[in-house]
Amino acid sequence: STAAVCQFYPRGACNKGASCPYRHVRGDRTIVCKHWLRGLCKKGDQCEFLHEYDMTKMPECYFYSRF
């Protein structure tokens, strides 16, 4: 696809899902998994997010990003 990459998807903040006009790219693992942080990620090695505590790669707060 020639569409640009969605800037919200890697943070888990894209609320458009399949109707988003931008590409949802997986695999770079640049953001820590918000579910893993709480001990709730069920995807394990298949997760597209990082399973490592790194303060420089924390997910952006959804509510903070709305304002």
Biopython code that builds the backbone (N, CA, C, O; Angstrom):
import numpy as np
from Bio.PDB.StructureBuilder import StructureBuilder

atoms = [
    (1, "SER", "N", (0.836, -1.191, 0.000)),
    (1, "SER", "CA", (0.000, 0.000, 0.000)),
    (1, "SER", "C", (0.877, 1.251, 0.000)),
    (1, "SER", "O", (1.968, 1.259, 0.570)),
    (2, "THR", "N", (0.387, 2.296, -0.643)),
    (2, "THR", "CA", (1.132, 3.553, -0.693)),
    (2, "THR", "C", (0.663, 4.533, 0.374)),
    (2, "THR", "O", (1.206, 5.632, 0.488)),
    (3, "ALA", "N", (-0.338, 4.144, 1.154)),
    (3, "ALA", "CA", (-0.841, 5.017, 2.216)),
    (3, "ALA", "C", (0.223, 5.211, 3.290)),
    (3, "ALA", "O", (1.051, 4.333, 3.535)),
    (4, "ALA", "N", (0.183, 6.370, 3.919)),
    (4, "ALA", "CA", (1.115, 6.666, 5.007)),
    (4, "ALA", "C", (0.794, 5.778, 6.208)),
    (4, "ALA", "O", (-0.306, 5.236, 6.315)),
    (5, "VAL", "N", (1.747, 5.639, 7.091)),
    (5, "VAL", "CA", (1.580, 4.824, 8.298)),
    (5, "VAL", "C", (0.807, 5.619, 9.347)),
    (5, "VAL", "O", (1.078, 6.801, 9.558)),
    (6, "CYS", "N", (-0.148, 4.974, 9.998)),
    (6, "CYS", "CA", (-0.954, 5.606, 11.050)),
    (6, "CYS", "C", (-0.065, 5.925, 12.252)),
    (6, "CYS", "O", (0.622, 5.048, 12.776)),
    (7, "GLN", "N", (-0.085, 7.177, 12.678)),
    (7, "GLN", "CA", (0.759, 7.583, 13.811)),
    (7, "GLN", "C", (0.167, 7.162, 15.150)),
    (7, "GLN", "O", (0.876, 7.145, 16.156)),
    (8, "PHE", "N", (-1.103, 6.828, 15.181)),
    (8, "PHE", "CA", (-1.766, 6.461, 16.426)),
    (8, "PHE", "C", (-1.722, 4.961, 16.712)),
    (8, "PHE", "O", (-1.722, 4.551, 17.873)),
    (9, "TYR", "N", (-1.685, 4.143, 15.663)),
    (9, "TYR", "CA", (-1.745, 2.684, 15.823)),
    (9, "TYR", "C", (-0.652, 2.107, 16.721)),
    (9, "TYR", "O", (-0.966, 1.300, 17.596)),
    (10, "PRO", "N", (0.614, 2.485, 16.546)),
    (10, "PRO", "CA", (1.655, 1.902, 17.410)),
    (10, "PRO", "C", (1.451, 2.184, 18.896)),
    (10, "PRO", "O", (1.929, 1.425, 19.739)),
    (11, "ARG", "N", (0.746, 3.271, 19.225)),
    (11, "ARG", "CA", (0.484, 3.618, 20.626)),
    (11, "ARG", "C", (-0.806, 2.985, 21.125)),
    (11, "ARG", "O", (-1.167, 3.130, 22.293)),
    (12, "GLY", "N", (-1.503, 2.277, 20.229)),
    (12, "GLY", "CA", (-2.776, 1.672, 20.603)),
    (12, "GLY", "C", (-3.888, 2.688, 20.701)),
    (12, "GLY", "O", (-4.889, 2.456, 21.380)),
    (13, "ALA", "N", (-3.722, 3.834, 20.017)),
    (13, "ALA", "CA", (-4.678, 4.924, 20.150)),
    (13, "ALA", "C", (-5.497, 5.183, 18.888)),
    (13, "ALA", "O", (-6.204, 6.189, 18.828)),
    (14, "CYS", "N", (-5.428, 4.313, 17.876)),
    (14, "CYS", "CA", (-6.241, 4.508, 16.671)),
    (14, "CYS", "C", (-7.614, 3.907, 16.915)),
    (14, "CYS", "O", (-7.750, 2.699, 17.110)),
    (15, "ASN", "N", (-8.630, 4.763, 16.902)),
    (15, "ASN", "CA", (-9.984, 4.276, 17.173)),
    (15, "ASN", "C", (-10.781, 4.028, 15.896)),
    (15, "ASN", "O", (-11.983, 3.771, 15.958)),
    (16, "LYS", "N", (-10.124, 4.104, 14.738)),
    (16, "LYS", "CA", (-10.827, 3.910, 13.466)),
    (16, "LYS", "C", (-10.787, 2.470, 12.972)),
    (16, "LYS", "O", (-11.555, 2.095, 12.086)),
    (17, "GLY", "N", (-9.902, 1.669, 13.536)),
    (17, "GLY", "CA", (-9.825, 0.256, 13.168)),
    (17, "GLY", "C", (-9.630, 0.035, 11.678)),
    (17, "GLY", "O", (-8.770, 0.662, 11.059)),
    (18, "ALA", "N", (-10.428, -0.859, 11.101)),
    (18, "ALA", "CA", (-10.309, -1.209, 9.685)),
    (18, "ALA", "C", (-10.676, -0.055, 8.758)),
    (18, "ALA", "O", (-10.301, -0.070, 7.585)),
    (19, "SER", "N", (-11.404, 0.946, 9.259)),
    (19, "SER", "CA", (-11.787, 2.079, 8.418)),
    (19, "SER", "C", (-10.733, 3.187, 8.399)),
    (19, "SER", "O", (-10.931, 4.213, 7.748)),
    (20, "CYS", "N", (-9.628, 2.993, 9.097)),
    (20, "CYS", "CA", (-8.547, 3.985, 9.108)),
    (20, "CYS", "C", (-7.924, 4.063, 7.713)),
    (20, "CYS", "O", (-7.592, 3.030, 7.131)),
    (21, "PRO", "N", (-7.760, 5.271, 7.171)),
    (21, "PRO", "CA", (-7.177, 5.408, 5.831)),
    (21, "PRO", "C", (-5.665, 5.186, 5.810)),
    (21, "PRO", "O", (-5.065, 5.121, 4.737)),
    (22, "TYR", "N", (-5.056, 5.070, 6.965)),
    (22, "TYR", "CA", (-3.608, 4.887, 7.058)),
    (22, "TYR", "C", (-3.266, 3.433, 7.363)),
    (22, "TYR", "O", (-4.095, 2.681, 7.873)),
    (23, "ARG", "N", (-2.047, 3.055, 7.047)),
    (23, "ARG", "CA", (-1.606, 1.678, 7.268)),
    (23, "ARG", "C", (-1.338, 1.427, 8.746)),
    (23, "ARG", "O", (-0.802, 2.288, 9.444)),
    (24, "HIS", "N", (-1.711, 0.252, 9.210)),
    (24, "HIS", "CA", (-1.426, -0.186, 10.573)),
    (24, "HIS", "C", (-0.271, -1.173, 10.498)),
    (24, "HIS", "O", (-0.456, -2.337, 10.142)),
    (25, "VAL", "N", (0.921, -0.698, 10.835)),
    (25, "VAL", "CA", (2.147, -1.483, 10.704)),
    (25, "VAL", "C", (2.510, -2.111, 12.039)),
    (25, "VAL", "O", (2.507, -1.449, 13.077)),
    (26, "ARG", "N", (2.822, -3.405, 11.993)),
    (26, "ARG", "CA", (3.246, -4.136, 13.188)),
    (26, "ARG", "C", (4.703, -4.524, 13.053)),
    (26, "ARG", "O", (5.260, -4.524, 11.955)),
    (27, "GLY", "N", (5.314, -4.854, 14.175)),
    (27, "GLY", "CA", (6.607, -5.505, 14.123)),
    (27, "GLY", "C", (7.822, -4.716, 14.554)),
    (27, "GLY", "O", (8.877, -5.318, 14.753)),
    (28, "ASP", "N", (7.743, -3.417, 14.710)),
    (28, "ASP", "CA", (8.962, -2.692, 15.073)),
    (28, "ASP", "C", (9.207, -2.680, 16.577)),
    (28, "ASP", "O", (10.326, -2.420, 17.019)),
    (29, "ARG", "N", (8.188, -2.954, 17.354)),
    (29, "ARG", "CA", (8.294, -3.040, 18.817)),
    (29, "ARG", "C", (9.038, -1.859, 19.444)),
    (29, "ARG", "O", (9.985, -2.038, 20.210)),
    (30, "THR", "N", (8.596, -0.673, 19.106)),
    (30, "THR", "CA", (9.239, 0.524, 19.645)),
    (30, "THR", "C", (8.493, 1.091, 20.850)),
    (30, "THR", "O", (8.981, 2.009, 21.508)),
    (31, "ILE", "N", (7.319, 0.547, 21.138)),
    (31, "ILE", "CA", (6.509, 1.015, 22.261)),
    (31, "ILE", "C", (6.270, -0.161, 23.217)),
    (31, "ILE", "O", (5.963, -1.269, 22.778)),
    (32, "VAL", "N", (6.413, 0.085, 24.512)),
    (32, "VAL", "CA", (6.176, -0.956, 25.519)),
    (32, "VAL", "C", (4.687, -1.317, 25.524)),
    (32, "VAL", "O", (3.826, -0.441, 25.452)),
    (33, "CYS", "N", (4.403, -2.599, 25.610)),
    (33, "CYS", "CA", (3.028, -3.112, 25.621)),
    (33, "CYS", "C", (2.314, -2.681, 26.906)),
    (33, "CYS", "O", (2.759, -2.994, 28.010)),
    (34, "LYS", "N", (1.201, -1.957, 26.745)),
    (34, "LYS", "CA", (0.473, -1.474, 27.924)),
    (34, "LYS", "C", (-0.163, -2.623, 28.705)),
    (34, "LYS", "O", (-0.375, -2.509, 29.913)),
    (35, "HIS", "N", (-0.466, -3.720, 28.026)),
    (35, "HIS", "CA", (-1.044, -4.878, 28.721)),
    (35, "HIS", "C", (0.039, -5.644, 29.485)),
    (35, "HIS", "O", (-0.198, -6.136, 30.589)),
    (36, "TRP", "N", (1.234, -5.739, 28.885)),
    (36, "TRP", "CA", (2.364, -6.407, 29.541)),
    (36, "TRP", "C", (2.742, -5.675, 30.824)),
    (36, "TRP", "O", (3.088, -6.305, 31.823)),
    (37, "LEU", "N", (2.676, -4.343, 30.798)),
    (37, "LEU", "CA", (3.002, -3.550, 31.988)),
    (37, "LEU", "C", (2.117, -3.931, 33.176)),
    (37, "LEU", "O", (2.551, -3.864, 34.326)),
    (38, "ARG", "N", (0.882, -4.329, 32.894)),
    (38, "ARG", "CA", (-0.064, -4.712, 33.945)),
    (38, "ARG", "C", (-0.102, -6.219, 34.167)),
    (38, "ARG", "O", (-0.875, -6.716, 34.986)),
    (39, "GLY", "N", (0.747, -6.946, 33.425)),
    (39, "GLY", "CA", (0.783, -8.401, 33.552)),
    (39, "GLY", "C", (-0.380, -9.092, 32.869)),
    (39, "GLY", "O", (-0.734, -10.214, 33.232)),
    (40, "LEU", "N", (-0.983, -8.434, 31.880)),
    (40, "LEU", "CA", (-2.192, -8.958, 31.258)),
    (40, "LEU", "C", (-2.058, -9.313, 29.782)),
    (40, "LEU", "O", (-3.050, -9.698, 29.164)),
    (41, "CYS", "N", (-0.875, -9.199, 29.196)),
    (41, "CYS", "CA", (-0.723, -9.496, 27.770)),
    (41, "CYS", "C", (-0.735, -11.007, 27.548)),
    (41, "CYS", "O", (0.028, -11.751, 28.165)),
    (42, "LYS", "N", (-1.615, -11.437, 26.656)),
    (42, "LYS", "CA", (-1.761, -12.863, 26.358)),
    (42, "LYS", "C", (-1.058, -13.257, 25.062)),
    (42, "LYS", "O", (-1.068, -14.430, 24.689)),
    (43, "LYS", "N", (-0.447, -12.293, 24.373)),
    (43, "LYS", "CA", (0.156, -12.572, 23.067)),
    (43, "LYS", "C", (1.582, -13.107, 23.147)),
    (43, "LYS", "O", (2.066, -13.716, 22.193)),
    (44, "GLY", "N", (2.250, -12.890, 24.257)),
    (44, "GLY", "CA", (3.618, -13.387, 24.423)),
    (44, "GLY", "C", (4.549, -12.910, 23.325)),
    (44, "GLY", "O", (4.596, -11.717, 23.026)),
    (45, "ASP", "N", (5.297, -13.834, 22.715)),
    (45, "ASP", "CA", (6.248, -13.483, 21.658)),
    (45, "ASP", "C", (5.566, -12.994, 20.386)),
    (45, "ASP", "O", (6.221, -12.402, 19.528)),
    (46, "GLN", "N", (4.265, -13.230, 20.247)),
    (46, "GLN", "CA", (3.529, -12.800, 19.056)),
    (46, "GLN", "C", (3.061, -11.345, 19.167)),
    (46, "GLN", "O", (2.527, -10.793, 18.205)),
    (47, "CYS", "N", (3.252, -10.735, 20.311)),
    (47, "CYS", "CA", (2.818, -9.351, 20.523)),
    (47, "CYS", "C", (3.639, -8.396, 19.674)),
    (47, "CYS", "O", (4.854, -8.543, 19.550)),
    (48, "GLU", "N", (2.955, -7.408, 19.087)),
    (48, "GLU", "CA", (3.639, -6.420, 18.255)),
    (48, "GLU", "C", (4.312, -5.320, 19.071)),
    (48, "GLU", "O", (5.020, -4.475, 18.522)),
    (49, "PHE", "N", (4.087, -5.335, 20.385)),
    (49, "PHE", "CA", (4.681, -4.331, 21.255)),
    (49, "PHE", "C", (5.805, -4.932, 22.093)),
    (49, "PHE", "O", (5.913, -6.152, 22.222)),
    (50, "LEU", "N", (6.627, -4.076, 22.651)),
    (50, "LEU", "CA", (7.812, -4.464, 23.404)),
    (50, "LEU", "C", (7.443, -4.990, 24.786)),
    (50, "LEU", "O", (6.638, -4.380, 25.490)),
    (51, "HIS", "N", (8.020, -6.105, 25.171)),
    (51, "HIS", "CA", (7.827, -6.677, 26.506)),
    (51, "HIS", "C", (9.124, -6.494, 27.286)),
    (51, "HIS", "O", (9.854, -7.448, 27.555)),
    (52, "GLU", "N", (9.384, -5.247, 27.638)),
    (52, "GLU", "CA", (10.621, -4.867, 28.320)),
    (52, "GLU", "C", (10.369, -3.517, 28.978)),
    (52, "GLU", "O", (9.812, -2.616, 28.350)),
    (53, "TYR", "N", (10.771, -3.369, 30.233)),
    (53, "TYR", "CA", (10.541, -2.106, 30.932)),
    (53, "TYR", "C", (11.577, -1.083, 30.493)),
    (53, "TYR", "O", (12.752, -1.188, 30.843)),
    (54, "ASP", "N", (11.138, -0.100, 29.729)),
    (54, "ASP", "CA", (12.025, 0.942, 29.205)),
    (54, "ASP", "C", (11.283, 2.272, 29.277)),
    (54, "ASP", "O", (10.343, 2.501, 28.516)),
    (55, "MET", "N", (11.697, 3.143, 30.183)),
    (55, "MET", "CA", (11.016, 4.426, 30.387)),
    (55, "MET", "C", (10.994, 5.300, 29.135)),
    (55, "MET", "O", (10.114, 6.150, 28.998)),
    (56, "THR", "N", (11.941, 5.108, 28.226)),
    (56, "THR", "CA", (11.992, 5.935, 27.011)),
    (56, "THR", "C", (11.027, 5.443, 25.932)),
    (56, "THR", "O", (10.865, 6.092, 24.900)),
    (57, "LYS", "N", (10.387, 4.295, 26.172)),
    (57, "LYS", "CA", (9.499, 3.717, 25.158)),
    (57, "LYS", "C", (8.099, 3.431, 25.698)),
    (57, "LYS", "O", (7.404, 2.548, 25.196)),
    (58, "MET", "N", (7.694, 4.172, 26.709)),
    (58, "MET", "CA", (6.384, 3.954, 27.308)),
    (58, "MET", "C", (5.267, 4.428, 26.375)),
    (58, "MET", "O", (5.445, 5.396, 25.636)),
    (59, "PRO", "N", (4.109, 3.743, 26.410)),
    (59, "PRO", "CA", (2.984, 4.168, 25.570)),
    (59, "PRO", "C", (2.436, 5.505, 26.050)),
    (59, "PRO", "O", (2.457, 5.802, 27.245)),
    (60, "GLU", "N", (1.951, 6.300, 25.118)),
    (60, "GLU", "CA", (1.375, 7.596, 25.463)),
    (60, "GLU", "C", (-0.013, 7.381, 26.046)),
    (60, "GLU", "O", (-0.777, 6.549, 25.555)),
    (61, "CYS", "N", (-0.333, 8.120, 27.076)),
    (61, "CYS", "CA", (-1.649, 8.022, 27.704)),
    (61, "CYS", "C", (-2.724, 8.456, 26.705)),
    (61, "CYS", "O", (-2.646, 9.546, 26.138)),
    (62, "TYR", "N", (-3.721, 7.604, 26.492)),
    (62, "TYR", "CA", (-4.798, 7.895, 25.543)),
    (62, "TYR", "C", (-5.495, 9.207, 25.898)),
    (62, "TYR", "O", (-5.749, 10.027, 25.017)),
    (63, "PHE", "N", (-5.803, 9.410, 27.159)),
    (63, "PHE", "CA", (-6.525, 10.605, 27.579)),
    (63, "PHE", "C", (-5.658, 11.855, 27.444)),
    (63, "PHE", "O", (-6.160, 12.919, 27.082)),
    (64, "TYR", "N", (-4.365, 11.735, 27.733)),
    (64, "TYR", "CA", (-3.444, 12.864, 27.577)),
    (64, "TYR", "C", (-3.355, 13.270, 26.113)),
    (64, "TYR", "O", (-3.300, 14.460, 25.804)),
    (65, "SER", "N", (-3.339, 12.296, 25.208)),
    (65, "SER", "CA", (-3.192, 12.581, 23.781)),
    (65, "SER", "C", (-4.450, 13.197, 23.175)),
    (65, "SER", "O", (-4.394, 13.731, 22.068)),
    (66, "ARG", "N", (-5.568, 13.135, 23.866)),
    (66, "ARG", "CA", (-6.830, 13.679, 23.357)),
    (66, "ARG", "C", (-6.932, 15.184, 23.557)),
    (66, "ARG", "O", (-7.798, 15.823, 22.960)),
    (67, "PHE", "N", (-6.068, 15.763, 24.382)),
    (67, "PHE", "CA", (-6.167, 17.199, 24.689)),
    (67, "PHE", "C", (-4.967, 17.975, 24.228)),
    (67, "PHE", "O", (-4.908, 19.190, 24.416)),
]
sb = StructureBuilder()
sb.init_structure("model")
sb.init_model(0)
sb.init_chain("A")
sb.init_seg("    ")
for serial, (resi, resn, name, xyz) in enumerate(atoms, 1):
    if name == "N":
        sb.init_residue(resn, " ", resi, " ")
    sb.init_atom(name, np.array(xyz, "f"), 0.0, 1.0, " ", f" {name:<3s}", serial, name[0])
structure = sb.get_structure()
